[in-house]
């Protein structure tokens, strides 16, 4: 019974993390709002440029500093535009983890929704 409980706990932990946890260096590439989002903390949805894909997956508009936009595309990241070393992308949370693991990515910033005041 104890083994079954430990096995269940291990499966739960694996499900929560999805893939391996981010390293400190990978986490440092993310701005604080994206760190909170990935950690599963309570966030204000209106602070993010979030949309829902046709398959129901939530995606986020982000600004990435990268020396190689082609590396992002090859990794399956949806690239909207490139301006020098600034790459605008739309990613799911799992894709965000992939994104920060790429060597060419220096930083990832939360996209902003432009609103009239």
Backbone bond lengths (Angstrom), bond angles and torsions (degrees), N, CA, C in turn:
res aa  C-N    CA-C-N  psi(-1)  N-CA   C-N-CA  omega(-1)  CA-C   N-CA-C  phi
1 X - - - 1.457 - - 1.521 110.08 -
2 X 1.338 116.02 -41.83 1.461 120.14 -179.48 1.531 110.51 -63.40
3 X 1.342 116.08 -40.33 1.469 120.52 178.44 1.529 110.87 -62.63
4 X 1.311 115.79 -41.49 1.461 120.30 179.58 1.527 110.74 -62.59
5 X 1.312 116.92 -40.95 1.463 121.39 178.70 1.533 110.62 -64.91
6 X 1.325 116.78 -42.75 1.468 120.50 178.21 1.520 111.01 -65.35
7 X 1.323 116.42 -40.11 1.454 120.56 178.09 1.532 110.40 -62.92
8 X 1.324 116.18 -43.32 1.461 120.86 177.99 1.518 111.92 -62.36
9 X 1.314 116.21 -40.28 1.458 121.36 178.25 1.527 110.69 -65.01
10 X 1.327 116.41 -41.10 1.466 120.69 178.60 1.524 110.81 -64.46
11 X 1.338 117.48 -42.57 1.464 120.79 177.31 1.521 111.72 -62.66
12 X 1.329 115.96 -40.67 1.460 120.22 178.53 1.523 110.63 -62.64
13 X 1.323 116.94 -44.96 1.464 120.91 179.47 1.519 110.71 -62.37
14 X 1.325 117.18 -40.99 1.462 121.07 178.40 1.518 110.82 -64.39
15 X 1.316 117.26 -41.75 1.463 121.12 179.35 1.516 111.55 -64.40
16 X 1.315 116.93 -36.45 1.461 120.67 -179.38 1.527 111.93 -69.27
17 X 1.306 116.85 -35.46 1.458 119.67 -177.80 1.519 111.79 -89.26
18 X 1.322 118.11 -22.62 1.453 120.76 -179.87 1.515 110.63 71.16
19 X 1.280 117.26 -77.48 1.454 122.39 176.09 1.511 107.01 -115.30
20 X 1.320 116.06 -177.15 1.460 118.06 -178.07 1.526 110.56 -59.32
21 X 1.310 114.92 152.70 1.464 120.43 -178.79 1.524 110.07 -66.72
22 X 1.306 115.86 153.54 1.461 120.69 177.87 1.524 110.16 -72.26
23 X 1.317 115.31 144.96 1.461 120.19 174.47 1.528 108.82 -75.79
24 X 1.309 117.06 168.64 1.462 120.93 177.48 1.530 110.41 -61.12
25 X 1.331 117.10 -39.89 1.467 121.06 179.78 1.530 111.06 -65.23
26 X 1.334 116.89 -39.65 1.469 120.38 178.29 1.521 110.33 -68.22
27 X 1.321 116.82 -43.76 1.470 121.17 179.25 1.525 111.11 -62.48
28 X 1.344 116.98 -34.68 1.470 121.35 -179.24 1.526 112.24 -66.31
29 X 1.314 117.61 -18.93 1.468 120.84 177.75 1.532 111.76 -73.27
30 X 1.318 117.21 -18.46 1.468 122.57 -176.11 1.515 111.82 -92.36
31 X 1.342 115.99 141.25 1.459 117.68 173.05 1.535 108.52 -71.04
32 X 1.330 117.79 162.36 1.472 120.80 -174.63 1.532 114.47 -56.26
33 X 1.319 118.13 -36.59 1.466 119.10 -179.28 1.524 111.51 -66.71
34 X 1.326 117.51 -34.70 1.464 120.62 177.61 1.524 111.23 -75.41
35 X 1.317 117.33 -32.44 1.469 120.13 174.82 1.527 109.77 -61.38
36 X 1.348 116.01 -44.92 1.469 120.36 179.31 1.526 110.54 -62.05
37 X 1.327 116.79 -42.29 1.456 121.55 -179.61 1.525 110.75 -61.16
38 X 1.321 117.33 -47.00 1.464 121.06 -179.57 1.524 112.89 -68.42
39 X 1.316 117.08 -29.52 1.462 120.69 179.90 1.534 111.43 -78.84
40 X 1.323 116.47 -5.59 1.452 119.89 178.64 1.513 113.49 78.56
41 X 1.325 116.40 17.25 1.468 119.61 178.46 1.524 109.57 -72.71
42 X 1.300 115.42 162.41 1.461 120.30 177.70 1.527 108.35 -68.33
43 X 1.333 116.24 127.26 1.459 121.68 -179.54 1.521 109.38 -129.68
44 X 1.307 116.11 162.77 1.458 122.34 175.37 1.524 106.92 -94.21
45 X 1.323 116.89 112.15 1.473 121.58 -174.66 1.527 112.69 -56.10
46 X 1.323 117.31 -32.93 1.465 119.71 -178.03 1.530 112.15 -69.05
47 X 1.339 117.66 -10.62 1.463 121.24 177.07 1.529 111.93 -79.72
48 X 1.326 117.17 -4.77 1.461 122.10 -175.79 1.521 110.74 -122.48
49 X 1.318 115.39 147.65 1.464 121.94 173.87 1.524 106.95 -86.32
50 X 1.318 116.00 77.20 1.462 121.61 -174.66 1.520 110.70 -106.71
51 X 1.328 114.53 139.46 1.460 121.96 174.24 1.526 107.57 -136.65
52 X 1.312 115.58 167.62 1.458 121.46 178.81 1.523 108.61 -110.27
53 X 1.332 115.51 127.46 1.467 121.32 176.93 1.528 109.65 -73.03
54 X 1.322 115.41 167.29 1.459 120.87 179.43 1.531 111.84 -58.55
55 X 1.343 117.28 -30.30 1.467 120.52 -179.91 1.528 112.93 -84.37
56 X 1.341 117.00 2.15 1.460 121.34 178.11 1.514 114.81 93.15
57 X 1.318 118.01 -3.68 1.462 122.20 179.54 1.516 110.42 -76.44
58 X 1.324 116.86 134.05 1.455 120.98 176.62 1.523 108.50 -79.99
59 X 1.327 116.93 135.07 1.457 121.52 177.52 1.520 109.45 -127.45
60 X 1.330 114.69 156.04 1.453 121.66 -174.34 1.523 109.86 -125.11
61 X 1.331 116.59 139.05 1.455 121.96 174.38 1.517 108.87 -85.54
62 X 1.335 116.31 125.68 1.455 121.45 -175.55 1.516 111.38 -134.81
63 X 1.311 115.73 158.42 1.456 123.38 175.21 1.525 107.42 -111.09
64 X 1.325 116.17 126.16 1.458 121.82 -174.39 1.525 109.45 -119.80
65 X 1.310 116.56 136.29 1.469 122.16 170.14 1.516 106.56 -96.05
66 X 1.339 115.89 115.88 1.455 120.40 -177.24 1.518 109.70 -146.43
67 X 1.321 115.68 143.52 1.457 120.88 177.70 1.525 112.09 -86.63
68 X 1.357 117.65 -1.09 1.451 120.16 -175.55 1.528 110.62 -152.59
69 X 1.324 117.23 89.25 1.464 121.06 -179.67 1.524 111.56 -63.88
70 X 1.329 117.43 -29.33 1.465 120.19 178.79 1.528 111.48 -63.70
71 X 1.339 117.16 -33.33 1.463 120.52 178.21 1.531 109.87 -62.42
72 X 1.328 117.17 -38.54 1.456 121.26 178.49 1.524 110.14 -64.10
73 X 1.327 116.37 -46.46 1.462 121.05 179.99 1.526 110.83 -60.89
74 X 1.325 116.99 -43.80 1.469 120.98 179.67 1.519 111.73 -63.66
75 X 1.313 117.46 -26.94 1.464 122.09 178.51 1.530 112.11 -82.84
76 X 1.338 116.95 0.38 1.458 120.68 178.73 1.506 114.95 88.57
77 X 1.323 117.02 13.07 1.466 121.66 179.14 1.523 108.77 -81.44
78 X 1.327 116.67 133.26 1.464 121.83 178.58 1.529 109.51 -78.44
79 X 1.331 115.61 108.72 1.468 122.02 -178.80 1.522 108.77 -96.64
80 X 1.335 116.21 123.59 1.460 121.29 179.15 1.519 111.93 -87.22
81 X 1.344 115.62 -43.71 1.460 119.94 -179.60 1.522 110.21 -160.89
82 X 1.339 113.69 161.37 1.462 120.76 -179.78 1.521 108.36 -133.38
83 X 1.331 116.40 129.72 1.459 123.67 176.93 1.525 107.32 -129.99
84 X 1.328 116.98 93.79 1.464 119.70 -175.71 1.512 109.62 63.79
85 X 1.346 117.00 -120.23 1.462 119.66 179.30 1.527 113.06 -97.34
86 X 1.332 117.16 9.93 1.460 122.17 177.02 1.529 108.49 -100.48
87 X 1.333 114.84 122.83 1.461 121.25 -178.45 1.525 108.19 -120.35
88 X 1.324 116.26 126.66 1.456 121.74 178.47 1.522 107.44 -95.59
89 X 1.343 116.07 126.16 1.460 121.00 -175.49 1.522 110.91 -131.37
90 X 1.333 115.20 164.85 1.461 123.08 170.10 1.514 106.08 -127.82
91 X 1.353 116.13 120.75 1.459 120.54 -175.33 1.517 112.24 -138.24
92 X 1.327 114.84 152.77 1.467 121.22 169.81 1.526 106.87 -81.66
93 X 1.318 117.21 174.24 1.464 120.02 178.47 1.527 111.16 -64.01
94 X 1.325 118.08 -37.92 1.469 120.39 177.80 1.526 110.42 -66.27
95 X 1.320 117.12 -40.59 1.467 120.46 177.88 1.527 111.15 -66.93
96 X 1.332 116.54 -31.21 1.461 120.42 177.05 1.528 110.15 -62.63
97 X 1.322 116.71 -39.92 1.465 120.58 177.18 1.527 110.64 -63.13
98 X 1.321 116.19 -41.10 1.472 120.45 176.66 1.516 110.18 -63.04
99 X 1.316 115.89 -43.04 1.462 122.38 -177.35 1.526 112.10 -58.14
100 X 1.325 117.58 -48.84 1.465 119.76 -176.32 1.525 112.81 -71.50
101 X 1.318 117.09 -14.74 1.467 120.75 177.47 1.534 112.47 -83.75
102 X 1.326 117.55 -10.94 1.465 120.47 -179.20 1.524 110.37 -73.58
103 X 1.333 117.42 134.43 1.470 120.82 -177.08 1.530 114.47 -61.03
104 X 1.334 117.62 -32.09 1.463 119.56 -176.49 1.524 113.56 -77.39
105 X 1.336 117.71 -13.48 1.465 121.78 -177.32 1.521 109.65 -81.97
106 X 1.345 114.98 122.39 1.468 120.61 179.31 1.525 111.90 -98.00
107 X 1.346 116.73 -36.83 1.460 119.41 179.29 1.518 109.98 -158.02
108 X 1.344 114.69 157.29 1.463 121.65 178.58 1.520 107.53 -133.77
109 X 1.324 115.42 124.96 1.466 121.76 -179.33 1.522 110.00 -113.80
110 X 1.308 115.20 144.26 1.454 121.52 173.92 1.523 108.84 -61.17
111 X 1.331 116.79 131.88 1.461 120.36 173.96 1.507 109.37 -70.12
112 X 1.293 117.03 157.08 1.464 118.92 -179.84 1.515 109.41 -115.80
113 X 1.305 114.28 145.87 1.469 119.68 173.69 1.516 106.29 -88.87
114 X 1.302 116.11 126.44 1.446 119.49 176.17 1.529 108.51 -81.42
115 X 1.321 115.16 123.84 1.451 120.13 178.42 1.513 109.11 -128.66
116 X 1.324 115.22 149.44 1.462 120.34 176.94 1.528 109.17 -83.40
117 X 1.296 115.50 140.27 1.459 120.29 179.25 1.511 110.09 -112.83
